[in-house]
Amino acid sequence: MSQNPQDPAGTTQQFQRFQQQSQTEKSGPNIGMIIGVVAVVAIVAVLVVALLALG
């Protein structure tokens, strides 16, 4: 908790530490986005193969 009881949100230093932690956790590739793109490419490939098999 903050040392100042008048400030329920905390101090500026606490906010800056929170920002730094959230930025370091989000560094690196976005795994969800990569999996989504791979899934879409796989679905399109299956549809193309199905259309070619029918034609």
C-alpha positions as CSV (number, residue, x, y, z in Angstrom):
1,M,0.0,0.0,0.0
2,S,1.1,3.6,-0.5
3,Q,2.8,5.4,2.4
4,N,0.5,8.3,1.8
5,P,-3.1,7.4,2.9
6,Q,-4.5,10.3,0.8
7,D,-3.3,8.6,-2.4
8,P,-5.1,5.3,-2.9
9,A,-3.6,4.8,-6.4
10,G,0.0,4.7,-5.2
11,T,3.0,6.8,-6.0
12,T,4.5,7.8,-9.3
13,Q,7.4,5.4,-8.7
14,Q,5.0,2.5,-8.2
15,F,3.3,3.3,-11.5
16,Q,6.7,3.5,-13.3
17,R,7.7,0.1,-11.9
18,F,4.4,-1.3,-13.1
19,Q,4.9,0.1,-16.6
20,Q,8.4,-1.4,-16.8
21,Q,7.2,-4.8,-15.6
22,S,4.4,-4.9,-18.2
23,Q,6.7,-3.8,-21.0
24,T,9.3,-6.5,-20.2
25,E,6.6,-9.2,-20.0
26,K,5.3,-8.2,-23.5
27,S,8.7,-8.3,-25.2
28,G,9.2,-11.1,-27.8
29,P,7.0,-12.6,-30.4
30,N,3.2,-12.7,-29.9
31,I,2.6,-16.4,-29.8
32,G,-1.2,-16.0,-30.1
33,M,-0.8,-14.0,-33.4
34,I,1.6,-16.6,-34.8
35,I,-0.8,-19.5,-34.0
36,G,-3.7,-17.6,-35.5
37,V,-1.9,-16.9,-38.8
38,V,-0.8,-20.6,-39.0
39,A,-4.3,-21.7,-38.4
40,V,-5.7,-19.5,-41.1
41,V,-3.1,-20.6,-43.6
42,A,-3.9,-24.2,-42.8
43,I,-7.6,-23.7,-43.3
44,V,-7.0,-21.9,-46.7
45,A,-4.7,-24.8,-47.8
46,V,-7.4,-27.4,-46.9
47,L,-10.0,-25.4,-48.9
48,V,-7.8,-25.1,-51.9
49,V,-7.0,-28.9,-51.9
50,A,-10.7,-29.7,-51.5
51,L,-11.6,-27.4,-54.4
52,L,-8.9,-28.9,-56.6
53,A,-10.1,-32.5,-55.7
54,L,-13.6,-31.6,-56.7
55,G,-12.7,-30.0,-60.0
